[in-house]
Structure formats: structure tokens, C-alpha cells
Amino acid sequence: MQQAQADKLDHWNFYQARNIRQEVALSTLEQLKLARLGRAAPRPPRTTTPSPATRRSGRSSRKKDELKKQAEQDQKTYDGLNFHDDQFDLSDARSRWPSHCSR
């Protein structure tokens, strides 16, 4: 259960890191677009291929979605293990019940 909990937390932390990375990439892209508008003589784009920031944002989004799915799966694993752990705790408590209390 401890490993499942650690995996879940790790995946959620990586998910948040990806989320931050994606937001930074998108804001940088927006700043670059605004800076281009402020030029005296705008020039047409050189190519129609996506910029590195746009590609990075797309990759980050896909990886973020994968991490979210993994974190949710880790939560299901933890919940499943916790269900069996609770059953074990109940059976263990019954076996440790003092014999003089059963009267």
C-alpha cells in the first residue's frame, strides 16, 4: 500500500510539473506573438510548420494526460489494496481480542 501511495503521489506531482511546463510554454509563445506585432515592419512567417514552443506544448499535453491516467490508476490500486487491508485489520483485531472479554 505504501508503494501504491508513493506511486500515486509521484504521478500527480509529475502531472502538476507538466501542467506548469505547458503553461509556461504557452505564455512564452503568446509573448513572442505580441512582440512580433510590436515590430515596425511585420514580415510574413517563414514557414507553415509549427514552432518548437507549439510542438513542445502538444507533447507536454499528451504526457500530462498519460500521467493523469496513471495517477488515477494508482489511486484505484491503492483503494483496492486498502479494502483488503481493512479486512485484514478486522480479522487481526478479532484474533487479538482477549479471551476474558468474550463473556
N, C-alpha and C positions, 0 to 999 in steps of 0.2 A: 504494500500500500504506500509505503514511503517513496518508493521509486516511481510509482504512478503519479503521486502528488508532485514530486520533483519534475517529472517529465511535463506534466500539465503546466506548471509554473514556468518552466523554461520555454515552452512553446508559446504561451501567452506573452512572455517578455520579448521573444523574438518577433512575434506579431506586432507588438507595440513599436519595436525598433523599426520594422519595415514600414509601419504606418507613418512614423516620423520622417523616415528617409524619403518616402513618396511625397509627403507634403513639402519637404524642403526642395525636392526636385521640381515640383510643380510651381512653387513660388519663385524659384530661380528662373524657370522658363518664362513665367509671366513678367518678371523684371527685365529679362532680356528683350522680350517683345516690346515692352514700354520704352526701353532705352532706344530700340530701333526706331520707334515712332518719333522720338525727340530729335533725330538727326535732321540736318538741314536739307539734304537731298536724299530721299529714300531710294534705295535701289531694289530691284526685284530679287526674289530669292534665287539663289544659285541652282539649287536642285529641289526636287519634289520629295526626296527621301526624308523620313522622319529624323529629327535632330537626336543627338545622343541623349539629351535630357528626356525627350519623349519616349525613346526606346527604354531607357532606364526606368522611367515611371511605369511603363507597361510591365516590365519584368518584375518590378517591385510589387505591383498589384497582384500578379499571378502568384508570386511566392508568398505574399501576405495571405491570400486566400487558402493556399496549401497549409500554412501554419495554423490558420484559424480552424480548419478541418481537423488537423492533427490534435490541437488543444482540446477541441470538443470530443474527439475520440478518447483522448487521455482522461477526460472527465468521466466519460461513460465507463471506462476501465476501472477508474478509482471507485465510482459508485457501485459497480459490480463487486469489486473486492470488499468494499465496505459493508455491503449487505451480508456477505459470508462472514466477515469479521464480527459483525454484531451477533450473528447466530452462534459463533464460537464463544463469544463473551458470555452469552446467556447459558450455554451448556457448561462452560467452565465455572460460572458462578454457582450453578446448581451442584456441581461435583465438590465444590469447596464449602458448601453450606454445612455448618457444624451439626453433628448428629443430635445434639441436645436441643436444637431449635425445631426439630421436626415433630415434636409432640403436639 
